[in-house]
Amino acid sequence: MLFTAGDPASLSLETRQTLLAALVERMRRKEEVPHLDPGSLARFAPPDIAPTLRVIWAADKEHDEIRRFVLRLISLGKVRDCSDLAVAASFGRYQDLYTAITAGRALLATGDESARRDYAEYIKLQCALISSTLVWEAVEDLFPQLIGVDDLLAILKIIHLGDAEGGGFRFDWAGAKLVERLMSASDLTRLIEGLLQQLEAEPEVGIGGRSPRDEQYATALGAAAGYVVSRCCANGVDRRAAAYRRSAYEYDAAAG
């Protein structure tokens, strides 16, 4: 009840430790555990819970449910003193998908610059072999600082786009949000040109048809063209901006 009602942050450390021990014991016995919403878990895991999580991890990290629970607490509470546990559970250390996802989230929430850089390199090198959900969550967090435009284009070229277990890589839904982060016209134009090149390399579909990749790229292309227009025009480069706007609109009209 104390997990799901009231404010868990108001509980003493001793009470939270007792509750954690009881909950973990239920998991060991494979008993039903109450639904634990992210907000409550985040307030349940301020920095002072780190030693307790370490004890649980040392004893039960090979138990799937308990392992994922600890990683979830680290992620939601941003428990930086346990960032090494997140790193230890990432990079393909465990084979089940939801450990990979929760470990990745915990690393991204708590890892230092070195850990985040290493994770970005892992995602770039392994993107064809690991879950597209895992790749998307890393891209969403690390683009464009540690996963750049060229990296994104390379990932898009080979990854499965669309829904998948855990969420998938929904570039159609969230690509425009990534585009918003690009501040330079050169980055935007490189992204547009790369996306269009990949579309040109796609096998032709029937007249009036639209490939899955068309659907995935359309919103990002439109957003990128719009930003190029505004930023190029602000710098007096009207002709180039108009050309990108025209090509984007022509693409969208043909695809639609």
C-alpha positions in Angstrom: 0.0 0.0 0.0 2.8 2.4 0.9 4.3 1.9 -2.6 1.1 2.9 -4.4 -0.6 5.5 -2.1 0.6 8.7 -0.5 4.1 10.2 -1.2 6.8 7.5 -1.0 9.5 10.3 -0.7 8.0 11.1 2.8 8.9 7.7 4.1 12.0 7.2 6.2 15.0 5.4 4.7 14.4 2.5 7.2 10.8 2.1 6.1 11.7 2.2 2.4 14.4 -0.4 3.0 11.9 -2.7 4.8 9.4 -2.3 2.0 12.0 -3.1 -0.6 13.1 -6.2 1.2 9.5 -7.4 1.5 8.8 -6.7 -2.2 12.0 -8.5 -3.3 11.1 -11.5 -1.2 7.7 -11.7 -2.9 9.5 -11.7 -6.2 11.8 -14.5 -5.1 8.7 -16.5 -4.2 7.0 -15.7 -7.5 4.1 -14.1 -5.7 2.0 -11.4 -7.3 3.5 -7.9 -6.9 1.3 -4.7 -7.0 1.5 -2.4 -10.0 4.2 0.1 -9.4 3.8 3.3 -11.4 6.9 5.3 -12.5 6.1 8.3 -10.5 5.9 6.5 -7.2 9.0 4.5 -7.9 11.0 7.6 -8.8 10.0 9.2 -5.4 10.7 5.9 -3.6 14.4 6.0 -4.9 16.2 9.1 -3.8 20.0 8.9 -3.7 20.0 7.5 -0.1 18.6 4.2 -1.4 21.8 3.3 -3.3 23.4 1.1 -0.7 20.2 -0.9 -0.4 20.0 -1.4 -4.1 23.6 -2.6 -4.1 22.9 -5.2 -1.5 19.8 -6.5 -3.5 21.8 -6.5 -6.7 24.7 -8.5 -5.2 22.3 -11.1 -4.0 19.7 -11.3 -6.8 21.1 -9.9 -10.0 20.6 -13.2 -11.8 16.9 -13.2 -10.9 15.2 -11.6 -14.0 12.4 -9.8 -12.2 14.5 -8.5 -9.4 17.3 -7.4 -11.7 14.9 -5.4 -13.9 13.2 -3.9 -10.8 16.5 -2.7 -9.4 17.5 -1.2 -12.8 14.1 0.5 -13.0 14.6 2.1 -9.6 18.1 3.3 -10.7 16.7 4.8 -13.9 13.6 6.4 -12.5 15.3 7.7 -9.4 18.4 8.7 -11.3 20.5 7.0 -8.6 23.9 8.0 -9.8 25.8 6.1 -7.1 24.5 2.9 -8.8 25.5 3.9 -12.4 28.1 1.2 -12.4 25.4 -1.4 -12.0 23.6 0.0 -15.0 26.8 -0.1 -17.0 27.4 -3.7 -15.9 24.0 -4.8 -17.0 24.2 -3.0 -20.4 26.2 -3.8 -23.6 24.5 -7.2 -24.1 25.4 -8.6 -20.7 22.0 -10.1 -20.3 20.0 -11.7 -23.1 16.4 -10.9 -22.2 15.0 -7.8 -23.9 13.5 -6.0 -20.9 16.8 -6.2 -19.0 18.5 -4.6 -22.0 15.9 -1.9 -22.1 15.8 -1.1 -18.4 19.6 -1.2 -18.2 20.0 1.1 -21.1 17.5 3.6 -19.6 19.4 3.4 -16.3 22.7 4.0 -18.0 21.4 7.0 -19.9 19.8 8.4 -16.7 22.9 8.0 -14.5 26.0 7.4 -16.6 28.8 9.9 -16.8 30.1 11.2 -20.2 32.5 8.3 -20.7 29.7 5.7 -20.1 27.3 7.5 -22.4 30.0 7.8 -25.1 30.8 4.1 -24.8 27.1 3.3 -25.0 26.7 5.4 -28.1 29.5 3.5 -29.8 27.9 0.2 -28.8 24.6 1.3 -30.3 26.2 2.4 -33.6 28.2 -0.8 -34.0 25.4 -3.2 -32.9 22.3 -1.5 -34.2 21.6 -4.2 -36.8 21.8 -7.0 -34.2 20.0 -5.6 -31.1 16.4 -4.5 -30.4 15.2 -1.6 -32.4 13.6 -0.3 -29.2 17.0 -0.2 -27.5 18.4 1.7 -30.5 15.6 4.2 -30.6 15.9 5.0 -26.9 19.6 5.6 -27.2 19.1 7.8 -30.3 16.4 9.8 -28.6 18.7 10.5 -25.7 22.1 10.9 -27.4 21.3 12.7 -30.7 23.0 14.8 -32.0 25.7 15.1 -29.4 27.0 11.5 -29.4 25.0 10.0 -32.2 25.4 12.5 -35.1 23.6 13.0 -38.4 25.8 10.6 -40.3 25.4 8.0 -37.5 21.6 8.4 -37.6 21.6 8.0 -41.4 23.7 4.8 -41.1 21.3 3.4 -38.4 18.2 4.2 -40.5 19.7 2.4 -43.5 19.8 -0.9 -41.8 17.5 -1.0 -38.8 13.9 -2.3 -38.8 11.6 0.8 -38.7 8.2 0.9 -37.1 6.6 -1.0 -34.2 8.4 -3.8 -32.4 8.4 -5.4 -29.0 8.9 -2.7 -26.3 8.1 0.1 -28.7 10.3 -0.1 -31.7 12.0 2.6 -33.8 9.1 4.9 -34.8 10.9 7.5 -36.9 7.5 8.5 -38.5 6.2 9.5 -35.1 9.3 11.1 -33.5 11.7 11.9 -36.3 10.6 15.5 -36.4 11.5 15.9 -32.7 15.1 14.9 -33.6 15.2 17.3 -36.4 14.3 20.2 -34.0 17.6 19.7 -32.3 19.7 20.5 -35.4 20.7 24.1 -35.2 22.8 24.4 -38.4 21.5 24.5 -42.0 24.4 22.2 -43.0 23.3 19.5 -40.6 19.7 19.8 -41.8 20.7 19.7 -45.5 22.9 16.7 -44.9 20.0 14.9 -43.2 17.6 15.7 -46.0 20.1 14.6 -48.7 20.8 11.4 -46.9 17.1 10.5 -46.4 16.3 11.3 -50.0 19.2 9.1 -51.2 17.9 6.2 -49.1 14.4 6.7 -50.6 15.8 6.8 -54.1 17.5 3.4 -53.5 14.3 1.8 -52.4 12.6 -0.7 -54.8 9.8 0.9 -56.8 6.3 0.3 -55.7 3.2 0.4 -57.8 1.9 3.6 -59.3 0.6 5.8 -56.4 2.0 3.4 -53.9 4.1 4.3 -50.9 6.8 2.2 -49.3 7.1 1.7 -45.6 10.3 3.8 -45.6 8.4 6.7 -47.4 5.9 6.6 -44.5 8.7 6.6 -41.9 10.7 9.5 -43.4 7.9 11.9 -44.5 7.5 13.9 -41.3 11.2 14.3 -40.7 11.8 15.4 -44.3 9.0 18.0 -44.0 10.3 19.3 -40.7 13.9 19.5 -41.9 12.9 21.3 -45.0 11.0 23.8 -43.0 13.9 24.5 -40.7 16.3 24.9 -43.6 13.9 27.5 -45.1 13.8 29.5 -41.8 17.5 29.3 -41.1 18.7 29.8 -44.6 16.4 32.8 -45.1 17.6 34.2 -41.8 21.1 34.1 -43.3 20.0 35.5 -46.7 20.3 32.2 -48.5 16.9 32.4 -50.1 17.5 30.4 -53.3 18.8 27.3 -51.5 16.1 27.5 -49.0 13.4 27.7 -51.7 14.9 24.7 -53.5 14.8 22.5 -50.4 11.2 23.6 -49.7 10.2 22.8 -53.2 11.9 19.4 -53.3 10.4 18.4 -50.0 6.9 19.5 -51.0 7.2 17.7 -54.4 8.4 14.5 -52.6 5.5 14.7 -50.1 2.9 15.2 -52.9 4.3 12.3 -55.0 4.4 10.0 -51.9 1.0 11.0 -50.8 
